[in-house]
Amino acid sequence: MIIDIHGHTLAPPEVYQFQSRLVGSRGNPFDGFPKVSDEAINKQLSKHIDVLNKVGTDMQLISPRPYLAMHSLQPSSMVHKWTEFVNNIIARQVQLQPDYFRGVAGLPQSPGVDIRECLPELRRCIEELGFVGVQLNPDPMEGGHPTPPGLGDEYWYPLYEVLQELDVPVLIHSAGCCSPRESYTLHFINEESIAIMSLLDSNVFNDFPNLKVVVSHTGGAIPFQMGRFRAWRHRSGGEDFDVALKKLYFDTVNYSKEALELTFKVIGSDNLLFGTENPGTGSVVNPNTGKMFDDLKPVIDSIDFLTEEDLYKVYEGNAKKLYKLNITADKKITQLK
């Protein structure tokens, strides 16, 4: 069984037409969410499922597309409406195609707003809609000002408390970027690197020992700069960096075999979960292989030092354990109680 823990919704055009109207009006006046038919949702889902079938993915966890999150826009009430609407669409996608998808909730984050404002939507998605995880943007300013608090800051503690209570993983994934110095893709990598160091240099895992954190895109730059952080930890007398890193989980969304080989060596199969973000940024043909960049299973299969046990953990076992998923032989998936 191949479980892809990092996917995003492929929504019908009506969803983004609503987004355009919402941004244009800033949600005032707001005359309710538009009706989107099951037929329209299934039409897009059929394209998504064709992609998954082509690359051999059995199940994908889908969340809102991060670069469309609009977290930095005002008023915050508009962001709440958009996030709620997209989460509702994802819930319907899962309901319509339960053999292929499970939901990961977006949060209605806004600059300078108490993180507690996100908690009702988080609880709704987990407790009412049956989502199995949540996506967190470490920079709701989206590259703007003021500088957001690091994930080790107590600003985030009310969220961590509820995540630990609900026992659901949080996927660290930056959103859009307003800075002229960064593309959103570079912003992802920078924010993931900052998030890791902020968490590991804090008391978060002492205060929330059962918190489940997954970092996107193999942890940004961190796995490729391990020596520097190892040296810094030995110099400062802190916890061994390799040991500290095991408090986190990472996905495999990295479209380079060389990078994935290094990631498996420094992070290890116990803390890696299969992810592709397919269809997405990597859905373009690699001229060197003739395959899509995000067709990652053949790449991982070709890493010669991985054992069958390693592959089982990454493709299936870690996801089942972390997200409390029970997958039966007929590809049905349920959340364990």
BELFENCOR-V256243 format. One record per helix or strand. SS is the DSSP state (hx for helix, st for strand). FROM is the first residue (numbers start at 1). TO is the last residue. Records with the same first field share a line. If there is no record, write none. Layout:
SS: FROM-TO ; FROM-TO
This chain:
st: 3-8 ; 59-63 ; 101-105 ; 133-136 ; 169-172 ; 213-215 ; 249-251 ; 272-273 ; 285-285 ; 292-292 ; 325-327 ; 333-335
hx: 13-25 ; 38-55 ; 66-68 ; 76-96 ; 115-128 ; 154-166 ; 184-200 ; 204-207 ; 217-219 ; 222-236 ; 241-245 ; 257-266 ; 269-271 ; 297-301 ; 308-322
